[in-house]
Amino acid sequence: MKKVMLCTAGGIFGLCCAAPAQATDGAASLYLLGSGGPGAAVMPPVEGIFYDKTIYVYDGDAGRSREFPLNGRVVAGLDATIVADFETLLFVPSTKFLGGTLAVGAIMPLGAPMLDVEAVLTRPGGPALSASRRDSTLTVGDPVGLVMMGWHGEKFHVQVSSMVNVPVGHYREGQLANLSFHRWAADGSLALSWHDTKSGWDISGKAGYTYNGKNRTTDYDSGNEFHAEAAVEKAFSPAFSLGVQGYYLKQVTGDRGPLGPFKGEAVGVGGTAALNVTMGRSPATFRARVLQEVDTTNRLKGTSFWLDFSIPLKMNIPAQ
């Protein structure tokens, strides 16, 4: 059967999480940059229940001259390391809904954001309230609801998807390190894939728009974002594939906070490899990714490391 690909565009970290620090409250974005890689539009080929686990590590920093809004504070000289685990369950009730495949699911983020700042400021450009502060925690983020709808021909795949961040995760008020956004957020995306199983080539692209709500605790209103990704991958055997991918993010509306509009922008590139195996009677996929940010504005600049594992828990195989 076709390789099962779960597109876990995670919603995550309040400060330095889902996406590395950017110009939104808590320096994070619902859409996880890098998640729309090879096979971005390929849906599970059969009805069933599918599980995906993503281990995500991000390490990035910004110079002392850069100031960031962070959970109701303004900080300078931010350095962040995030280790996170995204647990995803995807239910495919039908492969014939409106002529395509319908999938609904949920993502639960768990993780450990670790932050160092050179100064916590009393106001933008103002004197330091405290210096060289460090904060870390092990916590649970906001759950994310997911709906996907996909159609395909022999080689061409199309997918539309939507995510909603539900702000009920653990939020550490007044602290620097958080996993929870503590705000409503929603994302809509369109993905296209040309997936040729005979030649082994996959060319995929994905673009979307993220709407960010207001953090009522910090009174910070985050701006909305546009994101786009592209990937090219070659399968050298049924078991192994190797590819390249990249992403672009631009904040299209400004924030309403102490640093003004503070719009963010980022470009990242990297590589990915996948290994397809059989566990018992089930097909499973391991995928690794490394993505380096090459240019950023009002964001941290760093590197992300990924390890994904996906496997069907239950499949309704049609009778031959």
Buried (B, 14 or more C-beta within 10 A) or exposed (E): EBBBBBBBBBBBBBBBBBBBBBBBBBBBBBBBBBBBBBBBBBBBBBBBBBBBBBBBBBBBBBEEEBBBBBBBBBBBBBBBBBBBBBBBBBBBEEBEEEEBBBBBBBBBBBBBBBBBBBBBBEEBEEEBBEEEBEBBBEBBBBBBBBBBBBBBEEBEBBBBBBBBBBBEBBBBEEBBBBBBBBBBBBBBBBBBBBBEEEEBBBBBBBBBBBBBBBBEBBEBBBBBBBBBBBBBBBBEEEEEBEBBBBBBBBBEBBBBBBBEEBBBBBBBBBBBBBEBEEEEEEBBBBBBBBBBBEEBBBBBBBBBBBEBBBBBEEBEEEEE
